[in-house]
Amino acid sequence: MQISAVQKFTTLDFPDRLSCIVFTPGCNFRCGYCHNPEFVLPEQLIKLRDSFIDESSVFAFLETRIGKLDGVVVSGGEPTLQQGLETFLRKVKDMGFQTKLDTNGALPEVLQPLLEKELLDYVAMDVKTSLERYQELVGACMRPEAIRQSIGLIKRRAPEYEFRTTVLNEHHDRATWEAMIELLKGSQRFALQGFRPGKTLNSDFSEYHKVEREELEEIAKTLRDEIEEVFIRV
């Protein structure tokens, strides 16, 4: 499995666990508001290949963290693009760590066996927008039905999970939220995070407005009747 970076410690990314994060390069979406285009665009990834980290080095590091860390987060990019993901997760589990996967949900055919084989303790899936508007944000390479399938798989099979959305005032209107609520109702956890302008994959998005916490709180109120736990992540 290709590994672009490792964050050796976090208390924020795996709820209630001390963990590290293993990042994988490359993504099949082209979200205009993405703040890490260097880990998404092939022409930029080529420049970083010499700095990629060997799996053996990651496992050597994890050996030193047995008993000190609770879990390992695999994030991206999009980890389900990696052919060695299942093997990597199994080794991590065999070392006694819990596992969390961050995914865009585009490949339910990859996600399903990982859940069936109990290789994931927690799944966080980005739900960008309503199915009808997905291509506006991520590009034409996605399958709306795949997003629906992944949401269903996670709700049925993941021991713990959350869905999460980066809120853009210029995109997420009332009709979009109504469609998303219908898609996600009955979910365990849902996280709202506000867009912050800055470096973006598509420069047009850098002009979008920063979403304030007060705005997120108002959105959260409309979601709490249908979702067990709704929280703000800043």
Secondary structure, DSSP 8 states (H G I E B T S, - for coil): --B-EEEEEESSSSTTS-EEEEE----S---TT-S-GGGT-HHHHHHHGGG-B-HHHHHHHHHTTBTTB-EEEEESS-GGG-TTHHHHHHHHHHTT-EEEEEE-S--HHHHHHHHHTT--SEEEEE--S-GGGHHHHH-TT--HHHHHHHHHHHHHH-SEEEEEEEE-TTT--HHHHHHHHHHHTT-SEEEEEE---SS-SSGGGGGS----HHHHHHHHHHHTTTSSEEEE--
